[in-house]
């Protein structure tokens, strides 16, 4: 008999004298020419066998083992010849494979004499993981918990191949988290391996810089009749005084007679007036120095009003407590709470603000806007004056940004830089050129560069992205900063400065910082709340001292709070 062509190659004819050999002998001789393929293993370019169960779709390497391989044998992937085949010995071949689509293929070994062996579905091609997360990772704060989700396409597990920063861990799902305890800024480098279901992997080296947060001191001044200044007494101060010696204060908020702040370790502290349990300490006892609320270390944003308090945690949950006479706590009732209680089960709450007259506003991370509580002036934005005792979405918009709620009015920006306002407008505090109340959001002008915002009881303040400062509303104590006592019902620029930064407006007074870290106040000063060591009103911005490290600020009815770097 004669062996015919295989894959287009001429194979030597072998003549067999069937007169001299039995049929059994002929069959045995023919079978001896056919190679047998036992295993196909994925390898690297050095032909070291890997634990991978697939070859990359871009091509790769395999080691074929079996028996009766001949020198010059070729390997086929279905009908495609391997890029190269190397004969090692009669039981081992090495082959470089070309690119193929993701699928399983038969492997053929064809000897020069035409003998052919097959391994059905002998090799699988599949894409290897491709890293989605880029390096360097965003900077993280020392001594503060953080988390980053690392991701690669088709990966089913992740592991580090070099040491991680001390104090961190990497879970098999790519969740990288922890707390790095250091005293100076440090950049770390570590390598992570992403592995897919076929044990194919891809390594990536990540860099992350851990920075040391500025050390913030806490300063208060003004009225202190309920100990809201935190000095363990009820003595007023008319210039800034540091509270204790701590340098790890973070966010701050001051109400009419009470105060709230977080520390960089995520703890929450309150003090002052507590008639409705708004301090969150499980009672109605006043405090004249800071007291920690519970033992939690994941408090995030905070805001305190006259009788009620709102806060979020780093896990996106929302918590309220204190007075609830108009349903401002959001629990579908009017029952007061003297300890923090979670509002619903949502984990995507974002910015929050609680007013001095029983109303609340918040955004979610999806850009939606929610309000609840008192609504006698339409300040909730639902085109009516009906109170709500649980959160209700305002419209269907998903691009709300910064928010602030006052006594009977509300202000917010959108991600497009527009400014929106609604509620009580008896003093022109809505900035719409009149004194007509609005019960649903109305845009202020057509500008698209609004930035920071704060609304008080009778007046409003905002900055633009160019650093200019704008103000409007009531002005009987010069709180608009325009060197007069004339009310404005439309936004008016304060001076010509372009370096204004953080702003807060109270009942009759105003505070702001500039980008150079200086601190400025103006308006009513009957309790020394402006910080000038007197009780003289100012109708234009005046700098407090010469300090250039002021940071976060909040001004209440008669008192003021601020942080500054140590």
MIBAKE-539538 format. One record per residue (C-alpha): x, z negated, y; residue in one letter. Coordinates in steps of 0.02 Angstrom, whole numbers, padded with zeros to 5 digits, always signed. Last residue first. Layout:
N
XZYA;...
//
This chain:
566
-00022-03177+03676X;-00139-03031+03697X;-00295-03063+03797X;-00473-03103+03748X;-00623-03124+03861X;-00775-03234+03887X;-00885-03260+04040X;-01019-03380+04098X;-01174-03389+04206X;-01296-03266+04129X;-01177-03185+04008X;-01017-03083+04022X;-00920-03008+03877X;-00742-02944+03871X;-00614-02875+03746X;-00435-02839+03803X;-00338-02921+03943X;-00150-02895+03934X;-00107-02846+04112X;-00121-03014+04200X;-00109-03019+04390X;-00249-03141+04429X;-00429-03086+04411X;-00445-02917+04498X;-00589-02892+04618X;-00726-02761+04595X;-00840-02751+04748X;-00990-02856+04799X;-00908-03024+04767X;-01000-03192+04767X;-00907-03352+04814X;-00912-03497+04690X;-00725-03532+04685X;-00579-03532+04562X;-00582-03341+04553X;-00655-03326+04377X;-00812-03224+04408X;-00916-03353+04316X;-00880-03487+04446X;-01053-03558+04427X;-01132-03478+04581X;-01028-03321+04560X;-01148-03174+04575X;-01072-03001+04578X;-00895-02945+04536X;-00763-02950+04400X;-00600-02859+04358X;-00469-02882+04220X;-00305-02786+04207X;-00248-02713+04041X;-00179-02551+04112X;-00326-02457+04036X;-00441-02553+04152X;-00554-02698+04109X;-00731-02735+04163X;-00845-02878+04210X;-01014-02882+04299X;-01132-03009+04373X;-01317-03036+04407X;-01395-03051+04234X;-01248-02989+04133X;-01149-02827+04130X;-01005-02787+04013X;-00872-02651+04024X;-00715-02595+03930X;-00603-02457+04000X;-00590-02402+04181X;-00438-02294+04221X;-00511-02155+04328X;-00536-02246+04492X;-00636-02165+04633X;-00742-02312+04687X;-00891-02364+04581X;-00985-02204+04542X;-01173-02208+04565X;-01299-02186+04423X;-01480-02170+04484X;-01605-02303+04536X;-01487-02393+04654X;-01522-02560+04741X;-01432-02598+04904X;-01332-02758+04913X;-01170-02687+04979X;-00987-02665+04931X;-01027-02543+04790X;-00987-02665+04649X;-01158-02652+04569X;-01167-02841+04554X;-01175-02861+04742X;-01287-03012+04725X;-01452-02924+04764X;-01396-02766+04674X;-01530-02715+04550X;-01508-02549+04460X;-01358-02433+04444X;-01175-02419+04390X;-01043-02289+04352X;-00857-02308+04315X;-00736-02162+04296X;-00614-02155+04150X;-00632-01967+04119X;-00731-02005+03961X;-00867-02082+04067X;-00902-02265+04094X;-01065-02359+04096X;-01156-02500+04186X;-01339-02550+04196X;-01445-02668+04299X;-01593-02787+04292X;-01579-02885+04131X;-01415-02815+04071X;-01364-02648+03998X;-01191-02601+03937X;-01115-02430+03901X;-00944-02356+03856X;-00928-02165+03850X;-01034-02036+03939X;-00960-01861+03945X;-01109-01750+03908X;-01199-01756+04075X;-01375-01686+04093X;-01458-01825+04191X;-01507-01985+04104X;-01598-01931+03946X;-01762-02019+03906X;-01791-02125+03751X;-01970-02187+03726X;-02074-02319+03815X;-02019-02277+03992X;-02054-02387+04144X;-02065-02304+04316X;-01948-02370+04451X;-01876-02202+04507X;-01716-02099+04507X;-01695-02100+04319X;-01557-02231+04311X;-01650-02345+04191X;-01605-02496+04298X;-01715-02434+04440X;-01763-02611+04484X;-01933-02617+04401X;-01874-02506+04258X;-01922-02591+04095X;-01895-02488+03937X;-01793-02330+03903X;-01619-02253+03913X;-01520-02105+03845X;-01345-02043+03888X;-01269-01882+03820X;-01094-01877+03748X;-01136-01761+03601X;-01119-01910+03483X;-01268-01989+03567X;-01268-02132+03690X;-01384-02281+03700X;-01473-02392+03826X;-01617-02514+03806X;-01732-02613+03919X;-01831-02775+03921X;-01697-02910+03916X;-01547-02803+03877X;-01509-02690+03729X;-01346-02596+03705X;-01305-02448+03592X;-01159-02330+03556X;-01184-02175+03445X;-01346-02091+03396X;-01324-01924+03308X;-01448-01933+03164X;-01610-01910+03259X;-01777-01935+03170X;-01869-02038+03299X;-01829-02222+03323X;-01818-02296+03149X;-01908-02461+03120X;-01822-02626+03080X;-01941-02772+03045X;-02050-02879+03157X;-02112-02739+03270X;-02201-02771+03435X;-02324-02642+03504X;-02294-02578+03681X;-02306-02392+03642X;-02199-02235+03650X;-02091-02296+03506X;-01933-02335+03607X;-01909-02520+03569X;-01901-02560+03755X;-02082-02510+03781X;-02106-02647+03909X;-02197-02771+03798X;-02092-02722+03648X;-02027-02882+03571X;-01941-02866+03403X;-01873-02710+03316X;-01758-02561+03340X;-01671-02432+03229X;-01565-02279+03270X;-01499-02154+03141X;-01319-02093+03145X;-01292-02096+02957X;-01180-02248+02979X;-01331-02346+03036X;-01375-02396+03213X;-01444-02560+03280X;-01562-02629+03410X;-01645-02798+03432X;-01776-02881+03540X;-01824-03060+03587X;-01794-03070+03773X;-01606-03097+03788X;-01565-02944+03687X;-01479-02914+03521X;-01353-02774+03494X;-01286-02692+03336X;-01172-02550+03281X;-01156-02495+03098X;-01276-02536+02957X;-01239-02440+02797X;-01254-02572+02662X;-01443-02593+02658X;-01520-02735+02559X;-01647-02799+02684X;-01593-02906+02831X;-01471-03034+02763X;-01496-03214+02820X;-01371-03312+02928X;-01418-03495+02950X;-01540-03579+03071X;-01684-03460+03038X;-01845-03453+03142X;-02005-03386+03063X;-02094-03245+03155X;-02120-03129+03006X;-02072-02955+02946X;-01893-03010+02919X;-01815-02916+03067X;-01737-03058+03165X;-01826-03001+03323X;-01997-03041+03251X;-02066-03097+03419X;-02037-03285+03404X;-01887-03264+03291X;-01758-03385+03361X;-01596-03404+03264X;-01526-03292+03127X;-01478-03113+03086X;-01372-03023+02955X;-01342-02839+02919X;-01239-02772+02772X;-01108-02637+02796X;-00979-02710+02676X;-00872-02763+02825X;-01009-02881+02878X;-01133-02857+03018X;-01195-02979+03149X;-01351-03029+03246X;-01394-03188+03341X;-01550-03259+03422X;-01599-03380+03561X;-01511-03319+03717X;-01424-03171+03640X;-01274-03162+03524X;-01186-03005+03461X;-01065-02983+03317X;-00973-02841+03229X;-00872-02878+03070X;-00884-03034+02964X;-00787-03020+02801X;-00703-03190+02783X;-00853-03296+02739X;-00838-03485+02735X;-00996-03536+02826X;-01007-03516+03014X;-00848-03592+03084X;-00866-03712+03231X;-00795-03678+03405X;-00810-03821+03530X;-00957-03894+03626X;-01084-03884+03484X;-01272-03909+03502X;-01370-03970+03350X;-01514-03860+03291X;-01465-03854+03107X;-01403-03739+02970X;-01245-03688+03062X;-01303-03516+03118X;-01269-03545+03302X;-01441-03474+03342X;-01525-03625+03261X;-01669-03615+03384X;-01611-03751+03503X;-01428-03710+03476X;-01340-03702+03644X;-01150-03697+03633X;-01035-03645+03490X;-01002-03508+03362X;-00861-03450+03245X;-00854-03311+03115X;-00709-03281+02994X;-00641-03106+02962X;-00457-03157+02961X;-00437-03072+03131X;-00553-03201+03205X;-00733-03180+03255X;-00822-03242+03410X;-00987-03315+03468X;-01045-03406+03623X;-01200-03494+03686X;-01293-03528+03848X;-01351-03359+03913X;-01260-03260+03782X;-01075-03228+03753X;-00999-03107+03629X;-00820-03092+03563X;-00722-02989+03438X;-00546-03041+03380X;-00465-03211+03395X;-00302-03235+03301X;-00195-03316+03435X;-00255-03495+03425X;-00195-03619+03556X;-00359-03700+03602X;-00483-03609+03712X;-00384-03537+03857X;-00451-03566+04032X;-00506-03427+04150X;-00559-03484+04325X;-00715-03571+04388X;-00733-03695+04245X;-00890-03800+04219X;-00877-03969+04129X;-00988-03995+03976X;-00853-04055+03856X;-00772-04005+03692X;-00684-03858+03774X;-00790-03722+03693X;-00856-03636+03849X;-01034-03649+03782X;-01030-03839+03794X;-01214-03845+03838X;-01194-03864+04027X;-01035-03759+04030X;-01055-03634+04172X;-00909-03520+04209X;-00748-03488+04113X;-00682-03434+03944X;-00518-03371+03868X;-00473-03333+03687X;-00297-03281+03639X;-00266-03122+03541X;-00114-03085+03435X;-00093-02898+03418X;-00118-02835+03241X;+00038-02805+03137X;+00046-02629+03070X;+00051-02571+02891X;+00108-02391+02880X;+00054-02296+02725X;+00152-02159+02638X;+00086-02075+02482X;+00182-01982+02348X;+00076-01868+02240X;+00084-01839+02053X;-00026-01717+01958X;-00088-01741+01782X;-00156-01651+01630X;-00224-01775+01505X;-00363-01654+01456X;-00495-01765+01539X;-00395-01767+01701X;-00250-01873+01763X;-00204-01914+01944X;-00032-01996+01959X;+00007-02102+02112X;+00176-02119+02197X;+00222-02253+02323X;+00296-02261+02498X;+00276-02407+02620X;+00298-02409+02808X;+00321-02581+02888X;+00266-02660+03052X;+00328-02839+03065X;+00264-03007+03005X;+00202-02958+02833X;+00058-03000+02718X;-00018-02843+02645X;-00199-02866+02593X;-00278-02765+02456X;-00354-02598+02410X;-00329-02430+02325X;-00484-02365+02236X;-00428-02215+02133X;-00550-02241+01988X;-00414-02322+01881X;-00397-02460+02010X;-00245-02471+02123X;-00193-02643+02185X;-00116-02715+02342X;-00028-02879+02387X;+00148-02811+02379X;+00151-02626+02421X;+00133-02523+02260X;+00280-02496+02141X;+00305-02323+02068X;+00206-02224+01941X;+00037-02281+02006X;-00116-02241+01903X;-00272-02137+01926X;-00410-02084+01807X;-00538-01947+01780X;-00462-01817+01895X;-00557-01652+01909X;-00509-01634+02093X;-00399-01773+02164X;-00455-01926+02262X;-00386-02088+02332X;-00516-02209+02401X;-00440-02323+02534X;-00470-02510+02555X;-00416-02643+02679X;-00402-02832+02687X;-00315-02900+02841X;-00146-02990+02844X;-00064-02829+02903X;-00175-02695+02976X;-00183-02522+02900X;-00124-02354+02965X;-00213-02202+02894X;-00137-02130+02737X;+00012-02016+02757X;-00026-01917+02655X;-00178-01816+02607X;-00319-01857+02489X;-00383-01701+02402X;-00249-01691+02267X;-00270-01551+02140X;-00294-01600+01959X;-00245-01466+01831X;-00360-01321+01794X;-00401-01291+01611X;-00341-01178+01471X;-00375-01230+01291X;-00268-01181+01142X;-00293-01158+00955X;-00476-01116+00965X;-00453-01040+00792X;-00271-01050+00737X;-00223-00883+00664X;-00083-00812+00556X;-00031-00630+00543X;+00090-00538+00430X;+00135-00372+00508X;+00314-00364+00448X;+00375-00414+00621X;+00274-00574+00608X;+00114-00598+00709X;+00064-00774+00762X;-00113-00783+00832X;-00188-00920+00941X;-00376-00918+00969X;-00436-00965+01143X;-00529-01109+01229X;-00587-01083+01409X;-00529-01094+01591X;-00471-00920+01639X;-00296-00868+01589X;-00125-00864+01672X;+00017-00812+01556X;+00086-00915+01410X;+00267-00957+01375X;+00293-00975+01189X;+00401-01079+01073X;+00396-01052+00885X;+00428-01175+00744X;+00414-01173+00554X;+00524-01026+00506X;+00649-01073+00640X;+00663-01076+00829X;+00591-00904+00866X;+00558-00888+01053X;+00403-00799+01118X;+00386-00735+01296X;+00244-00692+01415X;+00126-00719+01269X;+00027-00566+01214X;-00155-00559+01264X;-00283-00514+01129X;-00334-00692+01084X;-00184-00784+01154X;-00051-00691+01053X;+00117-00757+00993X;+00255-00640+00931X;+00371-00649+00781X;+00546-00579+00806X;+00626-00698+00681X;+00496-00734+00549X;+00372-00879+00538X;+00331-00926+00359X;+00261-01098+00403X;+00173-01194+00541X;+00215-01259+00714X;+00178-01181+00883X;+00254-01260+01039X;+00162-01216+01199X;+00205-01177+01380X;+00109-01142+01538X;+00001-01024+01639X;-00098-01036+01800X;-00250-01097+01703X;-00146-01250+01658X;-00131-01277+01471X;-00243-01404+01387X;-00232-01557+01274X;-00094-01639+01375X;+00005-01773+01282X;+00161-01671+01311X;+00283-01587+01191X;+00453-01554+01269X;+00469-01367+01280X;+00587-01375+01428X;+00453-01289+01532X;+00328-01423+01481X;+00232-01428+01318X;+00055-01409+01250X;+00049-01421+01061X;-00020-01291+00938X;-00030-01350+00758X;-00036-01278+00580X;-00016-01091+00602X;+00019-01003+00435X;+00124-00846+00424X;+00069-00703+00311X;+00208-00613+00211X;+00193-00727+00059X;+00011-00680+00045X;+00056-00498+00010X;+00175-00548-00130X;+00045-00659-00209X;-00084-00521-00205X;+00036-00397-00282X;+00082-00520-00418X;-00100-00552-00459X;-00137-00366-00465X;+00004-00345-00590X;+00164-00263-00535X;+00252-00113-00618X;+00117+00020-00596X;+00075-00049-00426X;+00243+00006-00362X;+00239-00066-00187X;+00297+00028-00035X;+00317-00082+00124X;+00285+00007+00286X;+00377-00065+00436X;+00264-00119+00580X;+00244-00008+00731X;+00173-00110+00877X;+00006-00069+00955X;-00069-00241+00930X;-00038-00229+00741X;-00005-00055+00665X;-00038-00031+00479X;+00036-00115+00326X;+00054+00012+00182X;+00000+00000+00000X;
//
